[in-house]
């Protein structure tokens, strides 16, 4: 069964929303180890930037792999 573009986006967003919380907590715990001291607001903003990038990356990779699968299926039908 083929996944629609809309469902690809929903999956990517759900994945990244969960990852957003993990990323912010990780930043709060790890940044001080490297001498980086940020406020919660800064961590939330940085997490948001990375989240947008992750959504785009996840969506594009999903569509790429769907196109590869579609091409392979089409090749088998010949």
N, CA, C, O and CB atoms as a CASP TS submission, in Angstrom:
PFRMAT TS
TARGET T0000
AUTHOR 0000-0000-0000
METHOD Language model
MODEL 1
PARENT N/A
ATOM      1  N   UNK     1       0.837  -1.173   0.000  1.00  0.00           N
ATOM      2  CA  UNK     1       0.000   0.000   0.000  1.00  0.00           C
ATOM      3  C   UNK     1       0.890   1.247   0.000  1.00  0.00           C
ATOM      4  O   UNK     1       1.903   1.297   0.697  1.00  0.00           O
ATOM      5  CB  UNK     1      -0.956  -0.008   1.217  1.00  0.00           C
ATOM      6  N   UNK     2       0.507   2.233  -0.775  1.00  0.00           N
ATOM      7  CA  UNK     2       1.274   3.465  -0.902  1.00  0.00           C
ATOM      8  C   UNK     2       0.845   4.468   0.154  1.00  0.00           C
ATOM      9  O   UNK     2      -0.347   4.631   0.418  1.00  0.00           O
ATOM     10  CB  UNK     2       1.110   4.063  -2.302  1.00  0.00           C
ATOM     11  N   UNK     3       1.819   5.143   0.759  1.00  0.00           N
ATOM     12  CA  UNK     3       1.524   6.174   1.750  1.00  0.00           C
ATOM     13  C   UNK     3       1.332   7.505   1.031  1.00  0.00           C
ATOM     14  O   UNK     3       2.138   7.872   0.177  1.00  0.00           O
ATOM     15  CB  UNK     3       2.661   6.275   2.816  1.00  0.00           C
ATOM     16  N   UNK     4       0.275   8.221   1.370  1.00  0.00           N
ATOM     17  CA  UNK     4       0.014   9.519   0.741  1.00  0.00           C
ATOM     18  C   UNK     4       1.020  10.564   1.220  1.00  0.00           C
ATOM     19  O   UNK     4       1.683  10.386   2.241  1.00  0.00           O
ATOM     20  CB  UNK     4      -1.423   9.987   1.045  1.00  0.00           C
ATOM     21  N   UNK     5       1.117  11.633   0.478  1.00  0.00           N
ATOM     22  CA  UNK     5       2.002  12.730   0.879  1.00  0.00           C
ATOM     23  C   UNK     5       1.556  13.330   2.202  1.00  0.00           C
ATOM     24  O   UNK     5       2.382  13.668   3.049  1.00  0.00           O
ATOM     25  CB  UNK     5       2.041  13.815  -0.202  1.00  0.00           C
ATOM     26  N   UNK     6       0.249  13.460   2.375  1.00  0.00           N
ATOM     27  CA  UNK     6      -0.274  14.031   3.626  1.00  0.00           C
ATOM     28  C   UNK     6       0.102  13.156   4.821  1.00  0.00           C
ATOM     29  O   UNK     6       0.519  13.664   5.861  1.00  0.00           O
ATOM     30  CB  UNK     6      -1.810  14.191   3.548  1.00  0.00           C
ATOM     31  N   UNK     7      -0.046  11.849   4.670  1.00  0.00           N
ATOM     32  CA  UNK     7       0.305  10.953   5.774  1.00  0.00           C
ATOM     33  C   UNK     7       1.811  10.934   6.007  1.00  0.00           C
ATOM     34  O   UNK     7       2.255  10.754   7.141  1.00  0.00           O
ATOM     35  CB  UNK     7      -0.200   9.532   5.493  1.00  0.00           C
ATOM     36  N   UNK     8       2.602  11.117   4.956  1.00  0.00           N
ATOM     37  CA  UNK     8       4.044  11.234   5.128  1.00  0.00           C
ATOM     38  C   UNK     8       4.364  12.441   6.002  1.00  0.00           C
ATOM     39  O   UNK     8       5.222  12.372   6.882  1.00  0.00           O
ATOM     40  CB  UNK     8       4.751  11.351   3.759  1.00  0.00           C
ATOM     41  N   UNK     9       3.672  13.536   5.755  1.00  0.00           N
ATOM     42  CA  UNK     9       3.895  14.744   6.545  1.00  0.00           C
ATOM     43  C   UNK     9       3.430  14.545   7.991  1.00  0.00           C
ATOM     44  O   UNK     9       4.121  14.955   8.923  1.00  0.00           O
ATOM     45  CB  UNK     9       3.163  15.939   5.911  1.00  0.00           C
ATOM     46  N   UNK    10       2.278  13.924   8.179  1.00  0.00           N
ATOM     47  CA  UNK    10       1.771  13.664   9.534  1.00  0.00           C
ATOM     48  C   UNK    10       2.765  12.803  10.311  1.00  0.00           C
ATOM     49  O   UNK    10       3.060  13.090  11.471  1.00  0.00           O
ATOM     50  CB  UNK    10       0.383  12.968   9.478  1.00  0.00           C
ATOM     51  N   UNK    11       3.274  11.762   9.686  1.00  0.00           N
ATOM     52  CA  UNK    11       4.250  10.890  10.341  1.00  0.00           C
ATOM     53  C   UNK    11       5.519  11.652  10.698  1.00  0.00           C
ATOM     54  O   UNK    11       6.042  11.515  11.804  1.00  0.00           O
ATOM     55  CB  UNK    11       4.591   9.701   9.441  1.00  0.00           C
ATOM     56  N   UNK    12       6.011  12.455   9.761  1.00  0.00           N
ATOM     57  CA  UNK    12       7.226  13.229  10.004  1.00  0.00           C
ATOM     58  C   UNK    12       7.019  14.219  11.153  1.00  0.00           C
ATOM     59  O   UNK    12       7.894  14.367  12.007  1.00  0.00           O
ATOM     60  CB  UNK    12       7.650  13.977   8.726  1.00  0.00           C
ATOM     61  N   UNK    13       5.883  14.889  11.179  1.00  0.00           N
ATOM     62  CA  UNK    13       5.604  15.862  12.234  1.00  0.00           C
ATOM     63  C   UNK    13       5.500  15.170  13.592  1.00  0.00           C
ATOM     64  O   UNK    13       6.069  15.645  14.575  1.00  0.00           O
ATOM     65  CB  UNK    13       4.307  16.633  11.928  1.00  0.00           C
ATOM     66  N   UNK    14       4.776  14.051  13.651  1.00  0.00           N
ATOM     67  CA  UNK    14       4.639  13.320  14.921  1.00  0.00           C
ATOM     68  C   UNK    14       6.005  12.872  15.435  1.00  0.00           C
ATOM     69  O   UNK    14       6.288  12.978  16.628  1.00  0.00           O
ATOM     70  CB  UNK    14       3.709  12.095  14.747  1.00  0.00           C
ATOM     71  N   UNK    15       6.832  12.383  14.554  1.00  0.00           N
ATOM     72  CA  UNK    15       8.171  11.935  14.925  1.00  0.00           C
ATOM     73  C   UNK    15       8.995  13.089  15.487  1.00  0.00           C
ATOM     74  O   UNK    15       9.681  12.931  16.496  1.00  0.00           O
ATOM     75  CB  UNK    15       8.883  11.317  13.716  1.00  0.00           C
ATOM     76  N   UNK    16       8.929  14.228  14.847  1.00  0.00           N
ATOM     77  CA  UNK    16       9.750  15.359  15.247  1.00  0.00           C
ATOM     78  C   UNK    16       9.202  16.042  16.501  1.00  0.00           C
ATOM     79  O   UNK    16       9.977  16.558  17.307  1.00  0.00           O
ATOM     80  CB  UNK    16       9.844  16.360  14.108  1.00  0.00           C
ATOM     81  N   UNK    17       7.890  16.053  16.673  1.00  0.00           N
ATOM     82  CA  UNK    17       7.315  16.651  17.887  1.00  0.00           C
ATOM     83  C   UNK    17       7.824  15.909  19.117  1.00  0.00           C
ATOM     84  O   UNK    17       8.206  16.532  20.108  1.00  0.00           O
ATOM     85  CB  UNK    17       5.760  16.621  17.839  1.00  0.00           C
ATOM     86  N   UNK    18       7.830  14.593  19.056  1.00  0.00           N
ATOM     87  CA  UNK    18       8.369  13.805  20.166  1.00  0.00           C
ATOM     88  C   UNK    18       9.864  14.090  20.320  1.00  0.00           C
ATOM     89  O   UNK    18      10.363  14.236  21.435  1.00  0.00           O
ATOM     90  CB  UNK    18       8.123  12.283  19.938  1.00  0.00           C
ATOM     91  N   UNK    19      10.565  14.168  19.203  1.00  0.00           N
ATOM     92  CA  UNK    19      11.988  14.457  19.231  1.00  0.00           C
ATOM     93  C   UNK    19      12.307  15.837  19.773  1.00  0.00           C
ATOM     94  O   UNK    19      13.378  16.045  20.343  1.00  0.00           O
ATOM     95  CB  UNK    19      12.556  14.321  17.862  1.00  0.00           C
ATOM     96  N   UNK    20      11.386  16.793  19.605  1.00  0.00           N
ATOM     97  CA  UNK    20      11.596  18.153  20.104  1.00  0.00           C
ATOM     98  C   UNK    20      11.824  18.157  21.611  1.00  0.00           C
ATOM     99  O   UNK    20      12.763  18.779  22.106  1.00  0.00           O
ATOM    100  CB  UNK    20      10.399  19.042  19.752  1.00  0.00           C
ATOM    101  N   UNK    21      10.967  17.465  22.322  1.00  0.00           N
ATOM    102  CA  UNK    21      11.132  17.385  23.778  1.00  0.00           C
ATOM    103  C   UNK    21      12.444  16.740  24.166  1.00  0.00           C
ATOM    104  O   UNK    21      13.129  17.203  25.078  1.00  0.00           O
ATOM    105  CB  UNK    21       9.986  16.613  24.397  1.00  0.00           C
ATOM    106  N   UNK    22      12.792  15.672  23.473  1.00  0.00           N
ATOM    107  CA  UNK    22      14.059  14.990  23.744  1.00  0.00           C
ATOM    108  C   UNK    22      15.229  15.928  23.460  1.00  0.00           C
ATOM    109  O   UNK    22      16.192  15.971  24.226  1.00  0.00           O
ATOM    110  CB  UNK    22      14.182  13.702  22.894  1.00  0.00           C
ATOM    111  N   UNK    23      15.147  16.679  22.363  1.00  0.00           N
ATOM    112  CA  UNK    23      16.230  17.591  21.990  1.00  0.00           C
ATOM    113  C   UNK    23      16.425  18.686  23.030  1.00  0.00           C
ATOM    114  O   UNK    23      17.554  18.983  23.419  1.00  0.00           O
ATOM    115  CB  UNK    23      15.950  18.216  20.629  1.00  0.00           C
ATOM    116  N   UNK    24      15.329  19.285  23.481  1.00  0.00           N
ATOM    117  CA  UNK    24      15.438  20.383  24.456  1.00  0.00           C
ATOM    118  C   UNK    24      16.033  19.873  25.763  1.00  0.00           C
ATOM    119  O   UNK    24      16.921  20.505  26.335  1.00  0.00           O
ATOM    120  CB  UNK    24      14.053  21.028  24.715  1.00  0.00           C
ATOM    121  N   UNK    25      15.543  18.734  26.233  1.00  0.00           N
ATOM    122  CA  UNK    25      16.090  18.165  27.472  1.00  0.00           C
ATOM    123  C   UNK    25      17.566  17.825  27.294  1.00  0.00           C
ATOM    124  O   UNK    25      18.373  18.071  28.191  1.00  0.00           O
ATOM    125  CB  UNK    25      15.298  16.903  27.893  1.00  0.00           C
ATOM    126  N   UNK    26      17.920  17.266  26.150  1.00  0.00           N
ATOM    127  CA  UNK    26      19.325  16.932  25.877  1.00  0.00           C
ATOM    128  C   UNK    26      20.191  18.184  25.873  1.00  0.00           C
ATOM    129  O   UNK    26      21.282  18.189  26.444  1.00  0.00           O
ATOM    130  CB  UNK    26      19.455  16.199  24.531  1.00  0.00           C
ATOM    131  N   UNK    27      19.707  19.249  25.227  1.00  0.00           N
ATOM    132  CA  UNK    27      20.461  20.511  25.215  1.00  0.00           C
ATOM    133  C   UNK    27      20.680  21.020  26.636  1.00  0.00           C
ATOM    134  O   UNK    27      21.785  21.433  26.986  1.00  0.00           O
ATOM    135  CB  UNK    27      19.723  21.578  24.376  1.00  0.00           C
ATOM    136  N   UNK    28      19.639  20.991  27.445  1.00  0.00           N
ATOM    137  CA  UNK    28      19.740  21.485  28.822  1.00  0.00           C
ATOM    138  C   UNK    28      20.784  20.695  29.607  1.00  0.00           C
ATOM    139  O   UNK    28      21.513  21.261  30.422  1.00  0.00           O
ATOM    140  CB  UNK    28      18.372  21.401  29.527  1.00  0.00           C
ATOM    141  N   UNK    29      20.855  19.388  29.360  1.00  0.00           N
ATOM    142  CA  UNK    29      21.789  18.537  30.093  1.00  0.00           C
ATOM    143  C   UNK    29      23.211  18.569  29.528  1.00  0.00           C
ATOM    144  O   UNK    29      24.181  18.501  30.284  1.00  0.00           O
ATOM    145  CB  UNK    29      21.283  17.121  30.092  1.00  0.00           C
ATOM    146  N   UNK    30      23.336  18.672  28.215  1.00  0.00           N
ATOM    147  CA  UNK    30      24.651  18.527  27.564  1.00  0.00           C
ATOM    148  C   UNK    30      25.381  19.849  27.367  1.00  0.00           C
ATOM    149  O   UNK    30      26.602  19.899  27.516  1.00  0.00           O
ATOM    150  CB  UNK    30      24.485  17.856  26.225  1.00  0.00           C
ATOM    151  N   UNK    31      24.669  20.913  27.037  1.00  0.00           N
ATOM    152  CA  UNK    31      25.338  22.188  26.761  1.00  0.00           C
ATOM    153  C   UNK    31      26.284  22.614  27.882  1.00  0.00           C
ATOM    154  O   UNK    31      27.410  23.015  27.588  1.00  0.00           O
ATOM    155  CB  UNK    31      24.305  23.271  26.534  1.00  0.00           C
ATOM    156  N   UNK    32      25.884  22.546  29.149  1.00  0.00           N
ATOM    157  CA  UNK    32      26.804  22.973  30.216  1.00  0.00           C
ATOM    158  C   UNK    32      28.100  22.158  30.262  1.00  0.00           C
ATOM    159  O   UNK    32      29.139  22.676  30.672  1.00  0.00           O
ATOM    160  CB  UNK    32      26.107  22.877  31.557  1.00  0.00           C
ATOM    161  N   UNK    33      28.048  20.915  29.854  1.00  0.00           N
ATOM    162  CA  UNK    33      29.260  20.084  29.819  1.00  0.00           C
ATOM    163  C   UNK    33      30.291  20.690  28.867  1.00  0.00           C
ATOM    164  O   UNK    33      31.496  20.568  29.087  1.00  0.00           O
ATOM    165  CB  UNK    33      28.919  18.632  29.386  1.00  0.00           C
ATOM    166  N   UNK    34      29.809  21.345  27.808  1.00  0.00           N
ATOM    167  CA  UNK    34      30.693  21.967  26.820  1.00  0.00           C
ATOM    168  C   UNK    34      30.886  23.460  27.068  1.00  0.00           C
ATOM    169  O   UNK    34      31.404  24.178  26.212  1.00  0.00           O
ATOM    170  CB  UNK    34      30.142  21.752  25.425  1.00  0.00           C
ATOM    171  N   UNK    35      30.469  23.917  28.231  1.00  0.00           N
ATOM    172  CA  UNK    35      30.666  25.316  28.587  1.00  0.00           C
ATOM    173  C   UNK    35      29.664  26.262  27.951  1.00  0.00           C
ATOM    174  O   UNK    35      29.882  27.473  27.942  1.00  0.00           O
ATOM    175  CB  UNK    35      32.034  25.734  28.208  1.00  0.00           C
ATOM    176  N   UNK    36      28.581  25.740  27.425  1.00  0.00           N
ATOM    177  CA  UNK    36      27.544  26.569  26.812  1.00  0.00           C
ATOM    178  C   UNK    36      26.424  26.758  27.822  1.00  0.00           C
ATOM    179  O   UNK    36      25.839  25.784  28.296  1.00  0.00           O
ATOM    180  CB  UNK    36      27.005  25.927  25.490  1.00  0.00           C
ATOM    181  N   UNK    37      26.131  27.985  28.145  1.00  0.00           N
ATOM    182  CA  UNK    37      25.097  28.277  29.135  1.00  0.00           C
ATOM    183  C   UNK    37      23.988  29.068  28.459  1.00  0.00           C
ATOM    184  O   UNK    37      24.185  30.208  28.041  1.00  0.00           O
ATOM    185  CB  UNK    37      25.681  29.063  30.350  1.00  0.00           C
ATOM    186  N   UNK    38      22.828  28.449  28.360  1.00  0.00           N
ATOM    187  CA  UNK    38      21.694  29.060  27.680  1.00  0.00           C
ATOM    188  C   UNK    38      20.479  29.074  28.609  1.00  0.00           C
ATOM    189  O   UNK    38      20.390  28.298  29.561  1.00  0.00           O
ATOM    190  CB  UNK    38      21.371  28.303  26.369  1.00  0.00           C
ATOM    191  N   UNK    39      19.568  29.963  28.308  1.00  0.00           N
ATOM    192  CA  UNK    39      18.324  30.020  29.078  1.00  0.00           C
ATOM    193  C   UNK    39      17.345  28.995  28.506  1.00  0.00           C
ATOM    194  O   UNK    39      17.558  28.454  27.421  1.00  0.00           O
ATOM    195  CB  UNK    39      17.706  31.461  29.050  1.00  0.00           C
ATOM    196  N   UNK    40      16.281  28.740  29.245  1.00  0.00           N
ATOM    197  CA  UNK    40      15.255  27.828  28.751  1.00  0.00           C
ATOM    198  C   UNK    40      14.657  28.366  27.463  1.00  0.00           C
ATOM    199  O   UNK    40      14.416  27.607  26.524  1.00  0.00           O
ATOM    200  CB  UNK    40      14.157  27.616  29.805  1.00  0.00           C
ATOM    201  N   UNK    41      14.414  29.674  27.413  1.00  0.00           N
ATOM    202  CA  UNK    41      13.851  30.281  26.200  1.00  0.00           C
ATOM    203  C   UNK    41      14.773  30.062  24.994  1.00  0.00           C
ATOM    204  O   UNK    41      14.301  29.752  23.900  1.00  0.00           O
ATOM    205  CB  UNK    41      13.613  31.791  26.416  1.00  0.00           C
ATOM    206  N   UNK    42      16.072  30.221  25.193  1.00  0.00           N
ATOM    207  CA  UNK    42      17.021  29.989  24.102  1.00  0.00           C
ATOM    208  C   UNK    42      16.998  28.525  23.660  1.00  0.00           C
ATOM    209  O   UNK    42      17.029  28.232  22.465  1.00  0.00           O
ATOM    210  CB  UNK    42      18.444  30.390  24.534  1.00  0.00           C
ATOM    211  N   UNK    43      16.942  27.614  24.626  1.00  0.00           N
ATOM    212  CA  UNK    43      16.880  26.189  24.288  1.00  0.00           C
ATOM    213  C   UNK    43      15.612  25.868  23.504  1.00  0.00           C
ATOM    214  O   UNK    43      15.648  25.095  22.547  1.00  0.00           O
ATOM    215  CB  UNK    43      16.943  25.333  25.559  1.00  0.00           C
ATOM    216  N   UNK    44      14.495  26.461  23.912  1.00  0.00           N
ATOM    217  CA  UNK    44      13.239  26.225  23.194  1.00  0.00           C
ATOM    218  C   UNK    44      13.302  26.771  21.769  1.00  0.00           C
ATOM    219  O   UNK    44      12.809  26.133  20.839  1.00  0.00           O
ATOM    220  CB  UNK    44      12.068  26.865  23.949  1.00  0.00           C
ATOM    221  N   UNK    45      13.906  27.947  21.593  1.00  0.00           N
ATOM    222  CA  UNK    45      14.035  28.531  20.256  1.00  0.00           C
ATOM    223  C   UNK    45      14.959  27.701  19.379  1.00  0.00           C
ATOM    224  O   UNK    45      14.643  27.440  18.218  1.00  0.00           O
ATOM    225  CB  UNK    45      14.554  29.965  20.349  1.00  0.00           C
ATOM    226  N   UNK    46      16.105  27.281  19.926  1.00  0.00           N
ATOM    227  CA  UNK    46      17.018  26.440  19.140  1.00  0.00           C
ATOM    228  C   UNK    46      16.350  25.123  18.778  1.00  0.00           C
ATOM    229  O   UNK    46      16.483  24.636  17.655  1.00  0.00           O
ATOM    230  CB  UNK    46      18.324  26.176  19.916  1.00  0.00           C
ATOM    231  N   UNK    47      15.635  24.555  19.732  1.00  0.00           N
ATOM    232  CA  UNK    47      14.910  23.315  19.465  1.00  0.00           C
ATOM    233  C   UNK    47      13.894  23.494  18.350  1.00  0.00           C
ATOM    234  O   UNK    47      13.704  22.597  17.528  1.00  0.00           O
ATOM    235  CB  UNK    47      14.214  22.827  20.725  1.00  0.00           C
ATOM    236  N   UNK    48      13.238  24.654  18.320  1.00  0.00           N
ATOM    237  CA  UNK    48      12.250  24.928  17.268  1.00  0.00           C
ATOM    238  C   UNK    48      12.907  24.994  15.888  1.00  0.00           C
ATOM    239  O   UNK    48      12.364  24.470  14.915  1.00  0.00           O
ATOM    240  CB  UNK    48      11.514  26.244  17.559  1.00  0.00           C
ATOM    241  N   UNK    49      14.067  25.633  15.804  1.00  0.00           N
ATOM    242  CA  UNK    49      14.785  25.712  14.527  1.00  0.00           C
ATOM    243  C   UNK    49      15.162  24.309  14.046  1.00  0.00           C
ATOM    244  O   UNK    49      14.953  23.970  12.881  1.00  0.00           O
ATOM    245  CB  UNK    49      16.057  26.594  14.665  1.00  0.00           C
ATOM    246  N   UNK    50      15.709  23.507  14.936  1.00  0.00           N
ATOM    247  CA  UNK    50      16.088  22.150  14.568  1.00  0.00           C
ATOM    248  C   UNK    50      14.861  21.303  14.233  1.00  0.00           C
ATOM    249  O   UNK    50      14.934  20.403  13.396  1.00  0.00           O
ATOM    250  CB  UNK    50      16.883  21.500  15.697  1.00  0.00           C
ATOM    251  N   UNK    51      13.746  21.589  14.882  1.00  0.00           N
ATOM    252  CA  UNK    51      12.520  20.854  14.609  1.00  0.00           C
ATOM    253  C   UNK    51      12.027  21.110  13.186  1.00  0.00           C
ATOM    254  O   UNK    51      11.661  20.175  12.474  1.00  0.00           O
ATOM    255  CB  UNK    51      11.440  21.236  15.617  1.00  0.00           C
ATOM    256  N   UNK    52      12.019  22.367  12.778  1.00  0.00           N
ATOM    257  CA  UNK    52      11.603  22.694  11.414  1.00  0.00           C
ATOM    258  C   UNK    52      12.519  22.003  10.400  1.00  0.00           C
ATOM    259  O   UNK    52      12.046  21.447   9.409  1.00  0.00           O
ATOM    260  CB  UNK    52      11.614  24.226  11.195  1.00  0.00           C
ATOM    261  N   UNK    53      13.813  22.041  10.649  1.00  0.00           N
ATOM    262  CA  UNK    53      14.759  21.363   9.750  1.00  0.00           C
ATOM    263  C   UNK    53      14.497  19.859   9.733  1.00  0.00           C
ATOM    264  O   UNK    53      14.575  19.234   8.675  1.00  0.00           O
ATOM    265  CB  UNK    53      16.220  21.644  10.181  1.00  0.00           C
ATOM    266  N   UNK    54      14.193  19.279  10.870  1.00  0.00           N
ATOM    267  CA  UNK    54      13.934  17.837  10.952  1.00  0.00           C
ATOM    268  C   UNK    54      12.663  17.447  10.217  1.00  0.00           C
ATOM    269  O   UNK    54      12.618  16.406   9.562  1.00  0.00           O
ATOM    270  CB  UNK    54      13.838  17.400  12.405  1.00  0.00           C
ATOM    271  N   UNK    55      11.632  18.273  10.321  1.00  0.00           N
ATOM    272  CA  UNK    55      10.394  17.980   9.598  1.00  0.00           C
ATOM    273  C   UNK    55      10.659  17.953   8.101  1.00  0.00           C
ATOM    274  O   UNK    55      10.233  17.033   7.403  1.00  0.00           O
ATOM    275  CB  UNK    55       9.303  19.019   9.932  1.00  0.00           C
ATOM    276  N   UNK    56      11.358  18.957   7.619  1.00  0.00           N
ATOM    277  CA  UNK    56      11.689  18.993   6.194  1.00  0.00           C
ATOM    278  C   UNK    56      12.526  17.806   5.766  1.00  0.00           C
ATOM    279  O   UNK    56      12.256  17.186   4.738  1.00  0.00           O
ATOM    280  CB  UNK    56      12.418  20.268   5.861  1.00  0.00           C
ATOM    281  N   UNK    57      13.543  17.488   6.553  1.00  0.00           N
ATOM    282  CA  UNK    57      14.409  16.348   6.235  1.00  0.00           C
ATOM    283  C   UNK    57      13.615  15.052   6.215  1.00  0.00           C
ATOM    284  O   UNK    57      13.734  14.269   5.272  1.00  0.00           O
ATOM    285  CB  UNK    57      15.556  16.244   7.248  1.00  0.00           C
ATOM    286  N   UNK    58      12.813  14.815   7.235  1.00  0.00           N
ATOM    287  CA  UNK    58      12.040  13.577   7.319  1.00  0.00           C
ATOM    288  C   UNK    58      11.064  13.450   6.154  1.00  0.00           C
ATOM    289  O   UNK    58      10.932  12.380   5.560  1.00  0.00           O
ATOM    290  CB  UNK    58      11.282  13.515   8.643  1.00  0.00           C
ATOM    291  N   UNK    59      10.391  14.529   5.835  1.00  0.00           N
ATOM    292  CA  UNK    59       9.423  14.510   4.746  1.00  0.00           C
ATOM    293  C   UNK    59      10.109  14.227   3.413  1.00  0.00           C
ATOM    294  O   UNK    59       9.652  13.379   2.647  1.00  0.00           O
ATOM    295  CB  UNK    59       8.668  15.839   4.680  1.00  0.00           C
ATOM    296  N   UNK    60      11.199  14.929   3.135  1.00  0.00           N
ATOM    297  CA  UNK    60      11.892  14.730   1.863  1.00  0.00           C
ATOM    298  C   UNK    60      12.462  13.323   1.732  1.00  0.00           C
ATOM    299  O   UNK    60      12.392  12.720   0.661  1.00  0.00           O
ATOM    300  CB  UNK    60      13.006  15.749   1.713  1.00  0.00           C
ATOM    301  N   UNK    61      13.025  12.799   2.814  1.00  0.00           N
ATOM    302  CA  UNK    61      13.542  11.429   2.755  1.00  0.00           C
ATOM    303  C   UNK    61      12.416  10.417   2.545  1.00  0.00           C
ATOM    304  O   UNK    61      12.574   9.452   1.798  1.00  0.00           O
ATOM    305  CB  UNK    61      14.312  11.097   4.039  1.00  0.00           C
ATOM    306  N   UNK    62      11.289  10.640   3.203  1.00  0.00           N
ATOM    307  CA  UNK    62      10.140   9.741   3.028  1.00  0.00           C
ATOM    308  C   UNK    62       9.683   9.743   1.582  1.00  0.00           C
ATOM    309  O   UNK    62       9.430   8.686   1.004  1.00  0.00           O
ATOM    310  CB  UNK    62       8.976  10.152   3.951  1.00  0.00           C
ATOM    311  N   UNK    63       9.578  10.930   0.996  1.00  0.00           N
ATOM    312  CA  UNK    63       9.138  11.013  -0.400  1.00  0.00           C
ATOM    313  C   UNK    63      10.166  10.388  -1.337  1.00  0.00           C
ATOM    314  O   UNK    63       9.790   9.736  -2.311  1.00  0.00           O
ATOM    315  CB  UNK    63       8.887  12.475  -0.797  1.00  0.00           C
ATOM    316  N   UNK    64      11.451  10.574  -1.062  1.00  0.00           N
ATOM    317  CA  UNK    64      12.493   9.964  -1.876  1.00  0.00           C
ATOM    318  C   UNK    64      12.372   8.447  -1.857  1.00  0.00           C
ATOM    319  O   UNK    64      12.390   7.805  -2.908  1.00  0.00           O
ATOM    320  CB  UNK    64      13.876  10.393  -1.384  1.00  0.00           C
ATOM    321  N   UNK    65      12.249   7.877  -0.671  1.00  0.00           N
ATOM    322  CA  UNK    65      12.148   6.423  -0.568  1.00  0.00           C
ATOM    323  C   UNK    65      10.837   5.914  -1.167  1.00  0.00           C
ATOM    324  O   UNK    65      10.796   4.807  -1.704  1.00  0.00           O
ATOM    325  CB  UNK    65      12.261   5.988   0.894  1.00  0.00           C
ATOM    326  N   UNK    66       9.776   6.699  -1.083  1.00  0.00           N
ATOM    327  CA  UNK    66       8.511   6.305  -1.710  1.00  0.00           C
ATOM    328  C   UNK    66       8.671   6.301  -3.230  1.00  0.00           C
ATOM    329  O   UNK    66       8.147   5.417  -3.909  1.00  0.00           O
ATOM    330  CB  UNK    66       7.359   7.261  -1.283  1.00  0.00           C
ATOM    331  N   UNK    67       9.392   7.288  -3.764  1.00  0.00           N
ATOM    332  CA  UNK    67       9.639   7.330  -5.204  1.00  0.00           C
ATOM    333  C   UNK    67      10.494   6.149  -5.654  1.00  0.00           C
ATOM    334  O   UNK    67      10.249   5.568  -6.712  1.00  0.00           O
ATOM    335  CB  UNK    67      10.321   8.646  -5.587  1.00  0.00           C
ATOM    336  N   UNK    68      11.490   5.797  -4.856  1.00  0.00           N
ATOM    337  CA  UNK    68      12.335   4.635  -5.176  1.00  0.00           C
ATOM    338  C   UNK    68      11.490   3.362  -5.172  1.00  0.00           C
ATOM    339  O   UNK    68      11.615   2.523  -6.064  1.00  0.00           O
ATOM    340  CB  UNK    68      13.514   4.508  -4.161  1.00  0.00           C
ATOM    341  N   UNK    69      10.628   3.223  -4.160  1.00  0.00           N
ATOM    342  CA  UNK    69       9.776   2.042  -4.084  1.00  0.00           C
ATOM    343  C   UNK    69       8.810   2.001  -5.267  1.00  0.00           C
ATOM    344  O   UNK    69       8.584   0.937  -5.844  1.00  0.00           O
ATOM    345  CB  UNK    69       8.998   2.024  -2.758  1.00  0.00           C
ATOM    346  N   UNK    70       8.242   3.148  -5.632  1.00  0.00           N
ATOM    347  CA  UNK    70       7.322   3.219  -6.754  1.00  0.00           C
ATOM    348  C   UNK    70       8.024   2.828  -8.059  1.00  0.00           C
ATOM    349  O   UNK    70       7.473   2.080  -8.866  1.00  0.00           O
ATOM    350  CB  UNK    70       6.729   4.629  -6.867  1.00  0.00           C
ATOM    351  N   UNK    71       9.234   3.335  -8.257  1.00  0.00           N
ATOM    352  CA  UNK    71      10.003   3.005  -9.465  1.00  0.00           C
ATOM    353  C   UNK    71      10.332   1.520  -9.507  1.00  0.00           C
ATOM    354  O   UNK    71      10.268   0.902 -10.570  1.00  0.00           O
ATOM    355  CB  UNK    71      11.300   3.833  -9.527  1.00  0.00           C
ATOM    356  N   UNK    72      10.680   0.947  -8.371  1.00  0.00           N
ATOM    357  CA  UNK    72      10.990  -0.480  -8.320  1.00  0.00           C
ATOM    358  C   UNK    72       9.746  -1.314  -8.627  1.00  0.00           C
ATOM    359  O   UNK    72       9.821  -2.305  -9.353  1.00  0.00           O
ATOM    360  CB  UNK    72      11.557  -0.858  -6.939  1.00  0.00           C
ATOM    361  N   UNK    73       8.606  -0.909  -8.072  1.00  0.00           N
ATOM    362  CA  UNK    73       7.354  -1.626  -8.352  1.00  0.00           C
ATOM    363  C   UNK    73       6.974  -1.528  -9.810  1.00  0.00           C
ATOM    364  O   UNK    73       6.513  -2.501 -10.405  1.00  0.00           O
ATOM    365  CB  UNK    73       6.223  -1.086  -7.491  1.00  0.00           C
ATOM    366  N   UNK    74       7.165  -0.356 -10.388  1.00  0.00           N
ATOM    367  CA  UNK    74       6.842  -0.140 -11.801  1.00  0.00           C
ATOM    368  C   UNK    74       7.747  -0.993 -12.689  1.00  0.00           C
ATOM    369  O   UNK    74       7.301  -1.547 -13.694  1.00  0.00           O
ATOM    370  CB  UNK    74       6.984   1.356 -12.169  1.00  0.00           C
ATOM    371  N   UNK    75       9.019  -1.091 -12.311  1.00  0.00           N
ATOM    372  CA  UNK    75       9.969  -1.918 -13.054  1.00  0.00           C
ATOM    373  C   UNK    75       9.620  -3.393 -13.021  1.00  0.00           C
ATOM    374  O   UNK    75       9.847  -4.112 -13.994  1.00  0.00           O
ATOM    375  CB  UNK    75      11.352  -1.723 -12.508  1.00  0.00           C
ATOM    376  N   UNK    76       9.071  -3.843 -11.907  1.00  0.00           N
ATOM    377  CA  UNK    76       8.679  -5.256 -11.772  1.00  0.00           C
ATOM    378  C   UNK    76       7.449  -5.584 -12.593  1.00  0.00           C
ATOM    379  O   UNK    76       7.250  -6.737 -12.975  1.00  0.00           O
ATOM    380  CB  UNK    76       8.419  -5.598 -10.315  1.00  0.00           C
ATOM    381  N   UNK    77       6.615  -4.578 -12.872  1.00  0.00           N
ATOM    382  CA  UNK    77       5.383  -4.823 -13.629  1.00  0.00           C
ATOM    383  C   UNK    77       5.629  -4.988 -15.103  1.00  0.00           C
ATOM    384  O   UNK    77       4.746  -5.467 -15.814  1.00  0.00           O
ATOM    385  CB  UNK    77       4.413  -3.707 -13.415  1.00  0.00           C
ATOM    386  N   UNK    78       6.768  -4.619 -15.584  1.00  0.00           N
ATOM    387  CA  UNK    78       7.065  -4.699 -17.032  1.00  0.00           C
ATOM    388  C   UNK    78       7.337  -6.082 -17.466  1.00  0.00           C
ATOM    389  O   UNK    78       7.602  -6.319 -18.644  1.00  0.00           O
ATOM    390  CB  UNK    78       8.234  -3.842 -17.393  1.00  0.00           C
TER
END
